[in-house]
Amino acid sequence: MKVLVTGHQGYIGSALVPRLVDAGFEVHGLDSQLFSECEFSARDIAIGEMRSDIRDVEAEHVEGFDAVVHLAGLSNDPLGDLDANVTMDINHSGSVRLARLAKAVGVRRFVFASTCSVYGLAGEELANEDTLPRPLTPYARAKLAAEDQIKALTSRAFETVCLRFATAYGESPMLRFDLVVNNLMAWALATGEVRLKSRGTAWRPLVHVQAIAESILCSLREDARLVSGATVNVGDPNGNLQVVEIAARIKGVVPGSHLSFAPDASPDKRSYKVDFARMKEVLPSFEYCWDFEAMLDRLHQKLLESRIPWEDFEGRRFDRCAHLKMLIDRHRIDGDFRFLGQSRAADPNDEISHA
């Protein structure tokens, strides 16, 4: 199967590509390269790559592929809050346009990376795929709107599946510290504090980044009768935790660390627990086998081995918002997050043979 992965240089994409290659897929990538300076470790899998903003992709960029895995976009609530209109343009309009182009040129399967953030404020009950979404942020609203329009394109010849990922954590070649588990671990290692910026009472469902990669692989392999038109929550069935509990577990992993709260810590309006039972129905070949405690130990060890400079723990290298703001301040990108002076149209024949 020939697969195009958009956003293949991102946090999830850089973990996914090696898994797909190992599984025998012919993988190509498409990425804006906004975060090319944010590597944690080398991406040493050779694939064909195209450089393009997702808003500029044309039919010829997706022609000839059996499947598209669409990861590209502004990747979480803080990024989405930078500019709600740009977030909608990229995460909603850009995603729907890509799906329409893929359908028009004969792509068979379209896997859309969505988010459990669409549940917003779900209360104490477990939210499942039939729960009425209550998105609270531009990021979540854009993802939900894209889901609806992409699923409407489903046909016998165009199979769509929307994967609502829980809050990701764990190491990848493009590591991020703007995710709750990774952030708290980074703070603990850099300062000795497991520092909460909220009161920690909000619930978060969790998923390891390698589990995300495996679920995408399974979604490409499963029978169309199971996945086509489906929306499915993807996460750790035992991973619904309050943020303060996550912090306590990290404290137990990092020797000498202690729990602290920012002076302006306030409640987080986003709080949701998620039911992952449908995973086994839609993705029967997917087994969740990433134990949270073991993965915390692994993340801790990887960060110790990396010898990341102290200033990088809170710097732009691992914080996507900080990196975008730096690019704007240095006049390398404009307010729409486009590189200044770069052609808006990618050349599909201009491929880079490394990853």
C-alpha positions in Angstrom: 0.0 0.0 0.0 1.3 3.5 -1.0 0.6 5.9 1.9 0.9 9.7 2.1 1.4 11.0 5.7 0.8 14.7 6.1 2.6 16.3 9.0 5.1 13.4 8.9 7.8 15.5 10.6 5.6 16.2 13.6 5.5 14.6 17.1 3.2 11.8 15.9 4.3 11.7 12.3 7.9 11.0 13.2 6.9 8.1 15.4 4.4 6.8 12.8 6.7 6.8 9.7 9.2 4.1 11.0 6.3 1.9 12.1 4.7 2.0 8.7 8.0 1.4 6.9 8.7 -1.6 9.2 5.2 -2.9 8.3 6.0 -2.9 4.6 4.1 0.2 3.5 5.5 2.5 0.8 5.5 5.8 2.7 5.8 9.4 1.5 5.5 12.5 3.6 4.2 16.1 3.2 5.1 18.7 5.7 5.3 22.5 5.9 8.6 22.1 7.9 7.6 24.8 10.3 9.1 22.8 13.1 12.2 21.4 11.4 14.4 23.0 14.0 12.7 21.1 16.9 14.3 17.7 16.6 14.9 15.6 19.8 16.6 12.8 18.0 17.5 11.9 14.4 14.8 10.8 11.9 16.8 8.2 10.1 14.1 6.5 7.9 14.5 7.3 4.2 11.2 8.2 2.5 10.1 10.6 -0.2 9.1 14.0 1.1 7.3 17.0 -0.2 7.4 20.5 1.4 4.0 22.2 1.4 1.6 24.0 3.6 -1.5 21.9 3.8 -3.5 24.8 2.6 -1.6 24.8 -0.7 -1.9 21.1 -1.6 -3.3 20.3 -5.0 -4.7 17.1 -6.6 -1.4 16.1 -8.1 0.1 15.9 -4.6 -2.3 13.1 -3.5 -2.7 11.4 -6.8 -1.4 7.8 -7.0 -1.7 7.1 -3.3 -3.8 4.2 -1.9 -4.3 6.0 1.5 -3.8 9.3 3.1 -3.0 9.7 6.9 -3.8 13.3 7.7 -1.9 14.5 10.7 -0.8 18.0 9.6 -2.3 21.0 11.4 -2.0 23.1 14.5 -1.6 20.4 17.1 -3.3 21.4 20.4 -5.4 24.0 22.2 -2.6 26.5 23.0 -1.5 26.6 19.3 -5.2 26.9 18.2 -5.6 29.9 20.6 -2.9 31.9 18.8 -5.4 32.8 16.1 -8.8 31.2 15.9 -9.3 32.1 12.2 -6.0 30.6 11.1 -6.8 27.5 13.2 -10.1 27.1 11.4 -8.4 27.7 8.0 -5.8 25.0 8.6 -7.4 22.4 10.8 -10.9 22.6 9.3 -10.9 24.0 5.8 -7.5 22.6 4.9 -8.4 19.2 6.1 -11.7 19.1 4.3 -10.2 20.4 1.1 -7.5 17.7 1.3 -10.1 15.0 1.8 -12.0 16.2 -1.2 -8.9 16.2 -3.4 -8.0 12.7 -2.2 -11.5 11.4 -3.1 -11.4 13.1 -6.5 -8.1 11.4 -7.6 -9.1 8.0 -6.4 -7.5 7.6 -2.9 -9.2 4.7 -1.3 -8.8 5.4 2.5 -8.5 8.6 4.4 -7.4 8.5 8.1 -8.1 11.8 9.9 -6.3 12.6 13.2 -8.9 14.1 15.4 -9.0 14.6 19.2 -10.8 13.8 22.4 -10.7 17.5 23.1 -14.0 17.7 21.3 -15.7 16.5 24.5 -14.6 19.7 26.2 -16.4 19.7 29.5 -18.0 16.2 29.7 -18.6 16.0 33.5 -18.1 12.9 35.5 -19.5 10.4 33.0 -17.3 8.6 30.5 -17.6 10.2 27.1 -18.1 7.8 24.2 -18.4 8.5 20.5 -22.1 9.0 20.8 -21.7 11.7 23.6 -22.7 15.1 22.4 -19.4 17.0 21.9 -18.9 20.3 23.8 -15.7 21.8 22.2 -14.4 24.7 24.2 -11.5 25.9 22.1 -10.8 26.9 18.4 -8.7 23.8 18.0 -11.4 21.4 19.2 -14.1 23.2 17.2 -12.1 23.0 14.0 -11.4 19.3 14.5 -15.0 18.5 15.1 -16.2 20.6 12.1 -13.6 18.8 9.9 -14.8 15.4 11.2 -18.4 16.1 10.1 -17.5 17.1 6.6 -14.9 14.4 6.0 -17.3 11.7 7.1 -19.9 13.1 4.8 -17.6 12.2 1.9 -17.6 8.5 2.7 -18.6 6.2 -0.1 -17.9 2.7 -1.2 -14.9 4.0 -3.1 -13.7 6.4 -0.4 -13.3 5.0 3.1 -12.9 7.5 5.9 -12.1 7.0 9.5 -11.8 9.6 12.2 -9.5 8.7 15.2 -10.1 10.8 18.2 -6.8 10.7 20.1 -6.5 11.1 23.8 -3.8 13.4 25.3 -0.5 12.1 23.9 2.7 11.6 25.8 6.0 9.8 25.4 9.2 10.4 23.5 9.4 10.7 19.7 12.0 12.2 17.4 10.1 15.5 17.5 9.5 15.5 21.2 7.1 18.2 22.7 7.0 19.6 26.2 3.7 21.4 25.6 1.8 18.2 26.5 0.8 17.6 30.1 2.8 14.4 30.9 5.8 15.5 29.0 5.6 19.0 30.4 5.4 17.9 34.0 8.3 15.4 33.5 10.4 18.1 32.0 9.8 20.5 34.8 10.6 17.8 37.4 14.0 17.1 35.7 14.9 20.8 35.1 13.9 22.3 38.4 13.0 19.5 40.8 9.4 20.7 40.8 6.5 18.9 39.3 4.8 22.2 38.7 1.1 22.5 38.0 -0.2 25.6 36.3 -3.8 24.7 37.2 -5.4 23.2 40.3 -5.0 19.8 38.8 -8.6 18.7 39.3 -9.3 18.3 35.6 -9.5 14.8 34.1 -7.4 13.9 31.1 -7.5 10.6 29.0 -3.9 9.6 28.0 -2.4 7.7 25.1 1.2 6.9 24.4 2.5 8.3 21.1 3.6 4.8 20.0 0.0 3.6 20.6 -1.2 6.3 18.3 1.1 5.1 15.6 0.0 1.5 16.1 -3.7 2.5 15.9 -3.1 4.3 12.6 -1.4 1.3 11.2 -4.3 -0.9 12.2 -6.8 1.6 10.7 -5.0 1.2 7.4 -5.2 -2.6 7.6 -8.7 -3.2 8.9 -11.5 -4.3 6.7 -13.5 -1.4 5.2 -16.7 -2.8 6.7 -15.3 -2.0 10.2 -13.5 1.3 9.7 -15.2 3.2 6.8 -17.3 6.1 8.2 -16.3 5.3 11.8 -15.3 7.6 14.5 -13.3 6.0 17.3 -11.7 7.2 20.6 -8.1 6.0 20.9 -6.4 5.9 24.3 -5.4 3.9 27.3 -8.4 2.2 28.8 -6.8 2.7 32.2 -5.5 6.2 31.4 -8.3 8.5 32.6 -6.4 10.5 35.3 -6.7 13.8 37.1 -3.8 16.1 36.3 -2.8 16.1 40.0 -2.6 12.3 39.9 -0.4 12.5 36.8 1.9 14.9 38.7 2.0 12.6 41.8 3.1 9.7 39.6 5.8 11.7 38.0 7.0 12.8 41.4 7.4 9.1 42.2 9.5 8.6 39.1 11.9 11.6 39.4 14.1 11.2 42.6 14.0 14.3 44.8 11.2 16.1 43.0 8.3 17.7 44.8 4.8 18.9 43.8 4.1 22.6 43.5 1.4 24.9 42.1 1.9 28.1 40.2 0.8 31.2 42.2 -2.0 31.9 39.7 -3.1 28.3 39.4 -6.8 28.2 38.5 -9.3 25.5 37.4 -9.1 24.1 33.9 -12.4 24.3 32.2 -11.5 21.3 29.9 -12.2 18.2 31.8 -13.3 14.9 30.3 -13.0 11.1 30.9 -13.3 8.9 27.8 -14.6 5.5 27.1 -12.3 3.5 24.7 -14.5 0.4 24.4 -15.2 0.9 20.7 -11.6 0.5 19.8 -11.9 -3.2 19.9 -15.0 -3.1 17.6 -13.5 -0.8 14.9 -9.8 -1.8 15.3 -9.9 -5.4 16.5 -6.2 -6.0 15.7 -5.2 -3.1 18.0 -4.1 -4.0 21.5 -3.2 -1.3 24.0 0.0 -2.5 25.7 1.7 0.7 26.8 1.6 0.6 30.7 1.6 4.2 32.0 4.1 3.6 34.9 6.5 1.7 32.6 6.2 4.5 30.0 6.9 7.2 32.6 10.1 5.3 33.6 11.1 5.1 29.9 10.5 8.8 29.3 12.5 9.7 32.4 15.4 7.5 31.2 15.3 8.9 27.7 15.4 12.5 28.9 18.3 11.7 31.3 20.2 10.1 28.4 19.6 13.0 26.1 21.3 15.5 28.4 19.0 18.3 27.2 20.3 21.7 28.3 18.2 23.2 31.2 17.2 26.2 29.0 15.6 23.9 26.4 13.1 22.4 28.8 11.0 25.6 28.7 12.5 27.0 25.5 11.1 27.0 21.9 12.8 23.8 20.9 10.1 21.7 22.5 7.2 24.2 22.8 5.4 24.7 19.5 3.8 28.0 20.6 7.1 29.5 21.6 8.7 28.3 18.3 6.0 29.9 16.2 6.2 33.1 18.1 10.0 33.2 17.5 9.5 32.6 13.8 7.1 35.5 13.7 9.3 37.8 15.7 12.3 37.1 13.5 10.1 37.8 10.4 10.6 34.2 9.0 6.8 33.6 8.9 3.8 35.8 8.7 0.7 36.0 11.0 -0.9 33.2 9.0 2.1 30.9 9.8 3.4 30.9 6.2 7.1 31.3 5.5 7.8 34.7 4.1 9.1 34.7 0.5 8.1 31.1 0.0 6.0 30.1 -3.0 2.5 29.1 -1.8 2.3 26.2 -4.2 4.4 23.1 -3.7 5.9 21.2 -6.6 4.9 17.5 -6.2 7.9 16.5 -8.3 10.3 18.2 -5.9 10.9 15.4 -3.4 13.6 15.2 -0.8 14.9 11.7 -0.3 15.6 11.8 3.4 13.6 12.0 6.6 
